[in-house]
Amino acid sequence: MTAPAADTVPTARRGPGFPEFVALIAMMMALNALAIDAMLPALPAIGDALGVIEENSRQWVITAYLLGFGAAQIVYGPLADRYGRKPILMIGLSLYVLFSVLAAFAPSFDLLIAARVGTGLGAASLRVLAVSIVRDRYSGRTMARVMSLSFLVFLGVPIVAPTLGQLVLTVAPWPWIFGVLALAGGSFMLWAALRLPETLHPDNRMPIRVGRIAAAFREAVTHRQAIGYTLAMTCMTGALFGFINSSQQIFFDVFEAPGLFTTVFAMVAAGIAVASLLNARLVEKLGSRLISHTALLGFIVMAAIHSAVNLAGLETLWTFALLQGLTMFCFGLIVGNFGSMAMEPMGHIAGTASSAQGFISTTIGSSLGFLIGQQFNGTATPMALGMAGMGLAALGFVLIAEHGRLFRARHVKPAPAIPEVGA
């Protein structure tokens, strides 16, 4: 499997072949997904062990990680543009492993939440560097293909992560779930140290100068296409974490079917993974816009139908599985393309742009998802309505990015280089 040469960035250094490169990027994404979804079956046990009375408060185990994950991205981008991708990746992985170990030994819920923030601070490097490293080597539709293939593995992790968490709980106490995260992070750290070369060409390194970094961030948040798709991605992130934050309580409290939680969650995640694989096969032929814009409309329709079913009092375990599965299948056709289109004009400031985009989409998106999750009232209605609202908001931002036009690309002039600014 080889990538078309036309979309390969000529200045990128040689490294592993296309399949191994995709696998490396996929594992960077997978470590993040594992740190989120492996926790879900353990939330009741964690709450009981650490004296958490309010059930909705358990969602902080997820949200604290996401807030650390989102906030630190604004730092990693400039550092990666100055010192290179690999040393920053090693630092981030070290923090991921360290704070996972600390979470395993946390004696109180407050200290566990602090450790989860720390784990997120380390994992933030994975998100920023995954996008930056791909942009260093590829562009255009090939970049979208790499991101889609990588996202396939990222989305495959939620299929097995809750089951893995449940399996750990059957043989060991819940702290061992954090031990598994530490082992996974350490293993990947060794693989990346041995096989992943530095992808940032020395000529493209940006000095850490306040004026230049500010100019790069300003460009990343004012370029119409980049910020439009970043905000659309933010809404999609909010929808995803609204589902994740609510899912455990929906299965345990609404359907009273905790034994089916990991199975149905895996089915929904499998739908996203299948959609991502389908996108990887079609995106170079049909284009990112046609696929993602069509899927966004489908997402809105499915979420609206799901909301109507809940409001009519007709929700069952099986309607939930079917409608949520179809909604998230559409999600799988959206996110990789939105991320690629947000980054496409930002190749000359890939690290800083990825940092800014990740900070916005994760911190705001996770906060929106937490807000949706906190509305849980014993039904799936708040989650379904929240997802429909996020889809409509995303559509608005896409229309802004595309000057009111869907499905077709418009010519975008390359952004000028950021001028040097004195220290």
C-alpha positions as CSV (number, residue, x, y, z in Angstrom):
1,M,0.0,0.0,0.0
2,T,1.6,3.2,-1.1
3,A,0.5,6.8,-1.1
4,P,0.2,8.8,-4.3
5,A,3.4,10.7,-4.9
6,A,1.6,13.9,-5.9
7,D,0.3,14.5,-2.4
8,T,3.6,13.7,-0.7
9,V,5.4,16.7,0.8
10,P,8.8,16.7,-0.9
11,T,10.7,18.2,2.0
12,A,9.5,15.4,4.4
13,R,12.3,13.1,5.6
14,R,12.2,9.4,4.9
15,G,10.8,7.1,7.5
16,P,8.8,4.0,7.9
17,G,6.7,2.8,5.0
18,F,3.2,3.9,4.4
19,P,1.5,1.0,6.4
20,E,3.8,1.4,9.4
21,F,3.5,5.2,9.3
22,V,-0.3,4.9,9.4
23,A,0.0,2.4,12.3
24,L,2.2,4.7,14.3
25,I,-0.2,7.7,13.8
26,A,-3.1,5.4,14.6
27,M,-1.6,4.3,17.9
28,M,-1.0,7.9,18.9
29,M,-4.7,8.4,18.5
30,A,-5.6,5.1,20.1
31,L,-3.8,5.9,23.3
32,N,-6.1,8.9,23.7
33,A,-9.2,6.8,23.0
34,L,-8.1,4.1,25.4
35,A,-7.7,6.7,28.2
36,I,-11.3,7.8,27.7
37,D,-13.3,4.7,26.9
38,A,-11.6,2.0,29.1
39,M,-12.9,4.1,32.1
40,L,-16.6,3.8,31.3
41,P,-17.4,0.4,32.9
42,A,-15.4,1.4,36.0
43,L,-17.2,4.6,36.8
44,P,-19.6,3.1,39.3
45,A,-16.7,1.2,41.0
46,I,-14.6,4.3,41.1
47,G,-17.4,6.3,42.6
48,D,-18.2,3.8,45.2
49,A,-14.5,3.3,46.2
50,L,-13.8,7.0,46.5
51,G,-17.1,8.2,48.0
52,V,-18.7,10.0,45.1
53,I,-22.4,10.3,46.0
54,E,-23.8,12.2,42.9
55,E,-23.8,9.9,39.9
56,N,-23.4,12.7,37.4
57,S,-20.1,13.8,39.2
58,R,-18.5,10.6,38.0
59,Q,-18.4,12.1,34.6
60,W,-15.5,14.3,35.8
61,V,-13.2,11.2,35.4
62,I,-13.7,11.7,31.6
63,T,-14.0,15.5,31.5
64,A,-11.0,16.2,33.6
65,Y,-8.8,14.2,31.2
66,L,-10.3,16.0,28.3
67,L,-9.8,19.5,29.8
68,G,-6.1,18.7,30.4
69,F,-5.9,17.2,26.9
70,G,-7.4,20.3,25.3
71,A,-5.6,23.0,27.3
72,A,-2.1,21.7,26.8
73,Q,-2.4,21.6,23.0
74,I,-1.8,25.3,22.8
75,V,1.7,24.8,24.2
76,Y,2.8,21.7,22.3
77,G,2.4,23.2,18.8
78,P,4.9,26.0,19.1
79,L,7.3,23.7,20.9
80,A,7.0,21.1,18.2
81,D,7.6,23.8,15.5
82,R,10.8,24.9,17.3
83,Y,12.4,21.7,18.6
84,G,10.9,19.1,16.3
85,R,8.2,16.5,16.6
86,K,10.0,13.6,18.2
87,P,11.5,15.1,21.4
88,I,8.1,16.7,22.3
89,L,6.4,13.4,21.7
90,M,8.7,11.7,24.1
91,I,8.0,14.3,26.8
92,G,4.3,13.9,26.3
93,L,4.4,10.1,26.5
94,S,6.4,10.3,29.7
95,L,3.8,12.5,31.3
96,Y,1.0,10.1,30.0
97,V,2.7,7.1,31.7
98,L,3.6,9.0,34.9
99,F,0.2,10.3,35.6
100,S,-1.5,7.1,34.7
101,V,0.5,5.4,37.4
102,L,-0.4,8.2,39.8
103,A,-4.1,7.8,39.0
104,A,-3.8,4.1,39.9
105,F,-2.6,5.0,43.4
106,A,-4.9,8.0,44.0
107,P,-6.4,7.8,47.5
108,S,-9.2,10.3,46.9
109,F,-11.5,11.4,44.1
110,D,-9.9,14.9,44.0
111,L,-6.4,13.4,43.6
112,L,-7.7,11.0,40.9
113,I,-9.2,14.0,39.0
114,A,-5.9,15.8,39.3
115,A,-4.0,12.8,37.9
116,R,-6.5,12.6,35.1
117,V,-5.8,16.2,34.2
118,G,-2.1,15.3,34.2
119,T,-2.7,12.3,31.9
120,G,-4.5,14.6,29.6
121,L,-1.7,17.1,29.6
122,G,0.6,14.4,28.4
123,A,-1.8,13.0,25.8
124,A,-2.3,16.4,24.3
125,S,1.1,16.0,22.6
126,L,-0.3,12.9,20.8
127,R,-3.1,14.8,19.2
128,V,-1.0,17.8,18.1
129,L,1.8,15.7,16.8
130,A,-0.3,13.2,15.0
131,V,-1.8,15.9,12.8
132,S,1.5,17.7,12.5
133,I,3.5,14.7,11.5
134,V,1.0,13.6,8.9
135,R,1.0,17.2,7.5
136,D,4.8,17.1,7.4
137,R,4.7,14.1,5.1
138,Y,1.4,14.4,3.1
139,S,-1.1,16.9,1.8
140,G,-4.5,17.0,0.1
141,R,-6.5,13.9,-0.4
142,T,-3.7,11.6,0.6
143,M,-3.5,13.4,3.9
144,A,-7.2,12.8,4.3
145,R,-6.7,9.2,3.5
146,V,-3.9,8.8,6.1
147,M,-6.1,10.5,8.7
148,S,-9.1,8.3,7.8
149,L,-7.0,5.1,8.1
150,S,-5.5,6.3,11.3
151,F,-8.9,7.3,12.6
152,L,-10.1,3.8,11.8
153,V,-7.8,2.4,14.4
154,F,-8.6,5.2,16.8
155,L,-12.3,4.3,16.4
156,G,-11.6,0.6,16.7
157,V,-10.2,1.2,20.2
158,P,-13.7,2.1,21.6
159,I,-15.0,-1.2,20.3
160,V,-12.6,-3.1,22.7
161,A,-11.7,-0.4,25.3
162,P,-14.9,-0.8,27.5
163,T,-14.7,-4.6,27.2
164,L,-11.0,-4.3,28.2
165,G,-12.0,-2.2,31.2
166,Q,-14.7,-4.7,32.1
167,L,-12.2,-7.6,31.7
168,V,-9.8,-5.8,34.0
169,L,-12.5,-5.4,36.6
170,T,-13.3,-9.1,36.6
171,V,-9.7,-10.1,37.5
172,A,-8.4,-7.0,39.4
173,P,-9.5,-3.8,41.1
174,W,-10.3,-0.7,39.1
175,P,-6.8,1.0,39.6
176,W,-5.4,-1.7,37.2
177,I,-7.2,0.0,34.4
178,F,-4.8,3.0,34.8
179,G,-2.0,0.4,35.0
180,V,-3.0,-0.8,31.5
181,L,-2.8,2.8,30.2
182,A,0.7,3.1,31.7
183,L,1.8,-0.1,30.0
184,A,0.3,0.8,26.7
185,G,1.9,4.3,26.8
186,G,5.3,2.9,27.7
187,S,5.2,0.3,24.9
188,F,4.3,2.9,22.3
189,M,7.0,5.2,23.6
190,L,9.6,2.4,22.9
191,W,8.2,1.8,19.4
192,A,8.2,5.5,18.5
193,A,11.7,5.9,19.8
194,L,13.0,3.1,17.6
195,R,11.0,3.6,14.4
196,L,9.6,7.2,14.1
197,P,12.1,9.6,12.6
198,E,12.0,13.4,13.0
199,T,9.6,14.6,10.3
200,L,10.1,18.4,10.6
201,H,12.7,19.6,8.1
202,P,15.3,21.9,9.8
203,D,14.4,24.7,7.3
204,N,10.8,24.7,8.6
205,R,11.6,25.1,12.3
206,M,10.1,28.2,13.8
207,P,11.9,30.1,16.6
208,I,9.9,30.7,19.7
209,R,9.2,34.4,19.3
210,V,6.1,35.8,20.8
211,G,5.2,38.0,17.8
212,R,5.6,35.2,15.3
213,I,3.7,32.7,17.4
214,A,0.9,35.2,17.9
215,A,0.8,35.9,14.2
216,A,0.6,32.1,13.5
217,F,-2.2,31.6,16.1
218,R,-4.0,34.7,14.6
219,E,-3.8,33.2,11.1
220,A,-5.1,29.8,12.4
221,V,-8.1,31.3,14.0
222,T,-9.0,33.9,11.3
223,H,-8.5,31.9,8.1
224,R,-12.1,31.3,7.0
225,Q,-11.7,27.7,6.0
226,A,-9.5,26.7,8.9
227,I,-11.6,28.3,11.7
228,G,-14.9,27.3,10.1
229,Y,-14.0,23.7,10.0
230,T,-12.3,23.9,13.4
231,L,-15.6,25.1,14.9
232,A,-17.6,22.6,13.0
233,M,-15.3,19.9,14.4
234,T,-15.8,21.4,17.9
235,C,-19.5,20.8,17.6
236,M,-18.9,17.2,16.5
237,T,-16.6,16.7,19.4
238,G,-19.3,18.1,21.7
239,A,-21.8,15.6,20.2
240,L,-19.4,12.7,20.7
241,F,-18.6,13.4,24.3
242,G,-22.2,14.1,25.0
243,F,-22.8,10.5,24.0
244,I,-19.8,9.2,25.9
245,N,-20.6,11.0,29.1
246,S,-24.2,9.8,29.0
247,S,-23.8,6.3,27.8
248,Q,-22.9,4.5,31.0
249,Q,-25.8,6.0,32.9
250,I,-28.2,5.4,30.0
251,F,-27.5,1.7,30.0
252,F,-27.2,1.2,33.8
253,D,-30.1,3.5,34.8
254,V,-32.5,3.9,31.8
255,F,-32.4,0.4,30.2
256,E,-31.2,-1.4,33.4
257,A,-29.0,-3.5,31.1
258,P,-25.4,-3.1,32.4
259,G,-24.5,-6.4,30.9
260,L,-25.2,-5.1,27.4
261,F,-23.4,-1.8,27.8
262,T,-20.0,-3.0,26.3
263,T,-21.7,-4.9,23.5
264,V,-23.9,-2.1,22.3
265,F,-21.2,0.5,22.8
266,A,-18.9,-1.7,20.7
267,M,-21.6,-2.0,18.0
268,V,-21.9,1.8,17.8
269,A,-18.1,2.3,17.7
270,A,-17.9,-0.4,15.0
271,G,-20.3,1.7,12.9
272,I,-18.0,4.7,13.2
273,A,-15.0,2.5,12.3
274,V,-16.7,1.1,9.2
275,A,-17.6,4.6,8.1
276,S,-14.0,5.8,8.6
277,L,-12.8,2.8,6.5
278,L,-15.3,3.6,3.8
279,N,-14.2,7.2,3.8
280,A,-10.6,6.2,3.4
281,R,-11.5,4.2,0.3
282,L,-13.7,6.9,-1.3
283,V,-12.2,10.2,-0.3
284,E,-9.6,10.3,-3.0
285,K,-12.3,9.6,-5.6
286,L,-15.2,11.7,-4.3
287,G,-13.5,14.4,-2.3
288,S,-13.7,15.4,1.4
289,R,-16.5,17.9,0.9
290,L,-19.0,15.7,-0.9
291,I,-18.6,12.9,1.6
292,S,-18.5,15.0,4.8
293,H,-21.2,17.5,3.9
294,T,-23.6,14.7,2.9
295,A,-22.8,12.8,6.1
296,L,-23.4,15.9,8.2
297,L,-26.9,16.3,6.8
298,G,-27.5,12.6,7.6
299,F,-26.2,13.1,11.1
300,I,-28.7,15.9,11.7
301,V,-31.6,13.9,10.3
302,M,-30.7,10.8,12.4
303,A,-30.2,12.8,15.6
304,A,-33.6,14.6,15.0
305,I,-35.4,11.3,14.5
306,H,-33.8,9.9,17.7
307,S,-34.9,13.0,19.6
308,A,-38.4,12.6,18.3
309,V,-38.5,8.9,19.4
310,N,-37.4,9.9,22.9
311,L,-39.9,12.8,23.2
312,A,-42.7,10.5,22.1
313,G,-41.7,8.0,24.9
314,L,-40.9,5.2,22.4
315,E,-37.3,4.7,23.2
316,T,-36.1,1.2,23.8
317,L,-32.7,-0.4,24.0
318,W,-33.0,-1.5,20.4
319,T,-34.2,1.9,19.0
320,F,-31.3,3.5,20.9
321,A,-28.8,1.0,19.4
322,L,-30.1,1.4,15.9
323,L,-30.6,5.2,15.8
324,Q,-27.4,6.0,17.7
325,G,-25.5,3.6,15.5
326,L,-26.8,5.3,12.3
327,T,-26.0,8.8,13.8
328,M,-22.5,7.8,14.7
329,F,-21.9,6.1,11.3
330,C,-22.5,9.6,9.8
331,F,-20.1,11.0,12.4
332,G,-17.4,8.6,11.1
333,L,-17.7,10.1,7.7
334,I,-17.3,13.6,9.0
335,V,-14.5,14.0,11.5
336,G,-11.5,13.0,9.5
337,N,-12.5,15.1,6.6
338,F,-13.3,18.2,8.7
339,G,-9.8,17.9,10.4
340,S,-8.1,17.6,7.0
341,M,-9.9,20.6,5.6
342,A,-9.2,22.7,8.6
343,M,-5.4,21.9,8.3
344,E,-5.1,22.1,4.5
345,P,-4.3,25.8,4.3
346,M,-2.0,25.6,7.4
347,G,0.9,23.5,6.1
348,H,3.5,26.3,6.7
349,I,2.5,26.5,10.4
350,A,1.3,22.9,10.9
351,G,2.3,22.5,14.5
352,T,1.0,25.9,15.7
353,A,-2.2,25.5,13.7
354,S,-2.8,22.0,15.0
355,S,-2.2,23.3,18.5
356,A,-4.8,26.1,18.1
357,Q,-7.3,23.9,16.4
358,G,-6.9,21.1,19.0
359,F,-7.2,23.6,21.9
360,I,-10.4,25.0,20.5
361,S,-12.1,21.7,19.4
362,T,-11.2,19.8,22.6
363,T,-11.6,22.3,25.4
364,I,-14.9,23.8,24.0
365,G,-16.1,20.5,22.6
366,S,-15.5,18.5,25.8
367,S,-17.2,21.3,27.8
368,L,-20.2,21.1,25.5
369,G,-20.2,17.3,25.9
370,F,-20.0,17.6,29.6
371,L,-22.9,20.1,29.6
372,I,-25.0,17.6,27.6
373,G,-24.0,14.8,30.0
374,Q,-24.9,16.9,33.0
375,Q,-28.5,17.2,31.7
376,F,-29.0,13.4,32.2
377,N,-32.5,13.1,33.8
378,G,-33.2,9.4,33.7
379,T,-33.9,9.3,30.0
380,A,-31.8,9.5,26.7
381,T,-33.7,12.7,25.6
382,P,-31.0,15.3,26.7
383,M,-28.3,13.3,24.8
384,A,-30.3,13.0,21.6
385,L,-31.4,16.6,21.6
386,G,-27.9,17.8,22.4
387,M,-26.5,15.8,19.4
388,A,-29.1,17.3,17.1
389,G,-28.2,20.8,18.3
390,M,-24.5,20.2,17.8
391,G,-25.1,18.9,14.2
392,L,-27.1,22.0,13.3
393,A,-24.4,24.3,14.8
394,A,-21.7,22.4,12.8
395,L,-23.7,22.9,9.6
396,G,-23.8,26.6,10.3
397,F,-20.0,26.8,10.6
398,V,-19.5,24.7,7.5
399,L,-21.7,27.2,5.5
400,I,-19.5,30.0,6.9
401,A,-16.3,28.2,5.9
402,E,-17.7,27.5,2.4
403,H,-19.3,30.9,1.7
404,G,-22.8,29.3,1.9
405,R,-22.0,26.5,-0.6
406,L,-22.0,22.8,0.2
407,F,-20.5,19.7,-1.6
408,R,-18.0,21.5,-3.9
409,A,-14.5,22.8,-3.3
410,R,-13.8,26.5,-3.9
411,H,-10.3,27.7,-4.8
412,V,-8.4,28.8,-1.7
413,K,-5.2,30.8,-2.2
414,P,-2.3,29.6,-0.2
415,A,-1.7,31.6,2.9
416,P,1.4,33.8,2.9
417,A,4.3,32.8,5.1
418,I,4.4,34.3,8.6
419,P,7.0,37.1,8.6
420,E,9.8,37.1,11.1
421,V,9.1,39.2,14.2
422,G,11.8,40.3,16.6
423,A,12.1,38.6,19.8
